Amino acid sequence: MRMPSSPRFELYAFWRTSATYRVRVALAMKGLPTHEHIVNLDAGEQHSPAYRALNPLGGIPTLVEPGHAPITQSLAILEFLEETRPLPPLLPADRHGRARVRSLSGMLAADTHPLITPRVRKYLNASHGLDDAAWRAWQTHWFGTGLRAVEQRLASEPATGAFCHGDQPGMADICLASVVAVMRVLQISVPDTPTIDRIVDRCNTLDAFAQAQPSRQAGAPA
Ligand SMILES: N[C@@H](CCC(=O)N[C@@H](CS)C(=O)NCC(=O)O)C(=O)O
């Protein structure tokens, strides 16, 4: 099979975003050269017509492979990278294993992270008068709900190993570390999640994860 070569990807990104972190780690694990364009969430640049033309929902990131249509949604991007550049794998070889990893990934990237995004805050503030304290309580609640459920699974399911699934890092680890990374930016912690803590600490010993840390990105506060 002829594999595609690796042109330089263009990644529309912002330093602290959890979804961008996921894509940064996957690109680094697969050794793919990338150029980042900053979309400043604090300045509302995700709402600009130019960015909305790439990503109509105004979510970051968007990945562009030269000559192809933009790809939005971090999980779709990870799946695309996995299909086109299979090594090292982000998904296990067996179907049941892949279903488990996708399920854990969805719990984090689809059912936890989106609830704490700026657009949700903006709506709750404008429509329901949610103040800063209530927003923090909201974020803490939804991070806790997601992470406690993931902890329960990781701690009890035999497929958990040094990482979320076995002893190689993959998609579920990327999603887990991405949620924990943004929680650290927000200074929110969920107690009593020892399996998550162990796995994320292990992820952070790997270059691809360490280099994707929000604090190491262009535009991050000193
Ligand atoms: N499901 C999307 C989420 C994208 C998303 O919401 N990203 C956040 C930053 S992590 C964002 O750009 N939010 C902008 C906003 O809420 O206005 C993905 O995984 O790519």
The ligand as an SDF file (V2000), in Angstrom:
LIG
                    3D

 20 19  0  0  0  0  0  0  0  0999 V2000
  -15.4460   18.8670   19.9950 N   0  0  0  0  0  0  0  0  0  0  0  0
  -14.5000   19.8380   19.5580 C   0  0  0  0  0  0  0  0  0  0  0  0
  -14.3810   20.9270   20.6040 C   0  0  0  0  0  0  0  0  0  0  0  0
  -13.6970   22.1520   20.0730 C   0  0  0  0  0  0  0  0  0  0  0  0
  -13.7880   23.2570   21.0900 C   0  0  0  0  0  0  0  0  0  0  0  0
  -14.8710   23.5620   21.6060 O   0  0  0  0  0  0  0  0  0  0  0  0
  -12.6550   23.8530   21.3910 N   0  0  0  0  0  0  0  0  0  0  0  0
  -12.6810   24.9290   22.3610 C   0  0  0  0  0  0  0  0  0  0  0  0
  -11.3220   25.1060   22.9570 C   0  0  0  0  0  0  0  0  0  0  0  0
  -10.7530   23.6450   23.7640 S   0  0  0  0  0  0  0  0  0  0  0  0
  -13.0670   26.1970   21.6560 C   0  0  0  0  0  0  0  0  0  0  0  0
  -12.5220   26.5060   20.6340 O   0  0  0  0  0  0  0  0  0  0  0  0
  -14.0200   26.9270   22.1880 N   0  0  0  0  0  0  0  0  0  0  0  0
  -14.4180   28.1740   21.6260 C   0  0  0  0  0  0  0  0  0  0  0  0
  -15.7050   28.6570   22.2380 C   0  0  0  0  0  0  0  0  0  0  0  0
  -16.2720   27.9370   23.0670 O   0  0  0  0  0  0  0  0  0  0  0  0
  -16.1020   29.7610   21.8800 O   0  0  0  0  0  0  0  0  0  0  0  0
  -13.1220   19.1680   19.3360 C   0  0  0  0  0  0  0  0  0  0  0  0
  -12.8410   18.1780   20.0200 O   0  0  0  0  0  0  0  0  0  0  0  0
  -12.3760   19.6220   18.4690 O   0  0  0  0  0  0  0  0  0  0  0  0
  1  2  1  0
  2  3  1  0
  2 18  1  0
  3  4  1  0
  4  5  1  0
  5  6  2  0
  5  7  1  0
  7  8  1  0
  8  9  1  0
  8 11  1  0
  9 10  1  0
 11 12  2  0
 11 13  1  0
 13 14  1  0
 14 15  1  0
 15 16  2  0
 15 17  1  0
 18 19  2  0
 18 20  1  0
M  END
$$$$
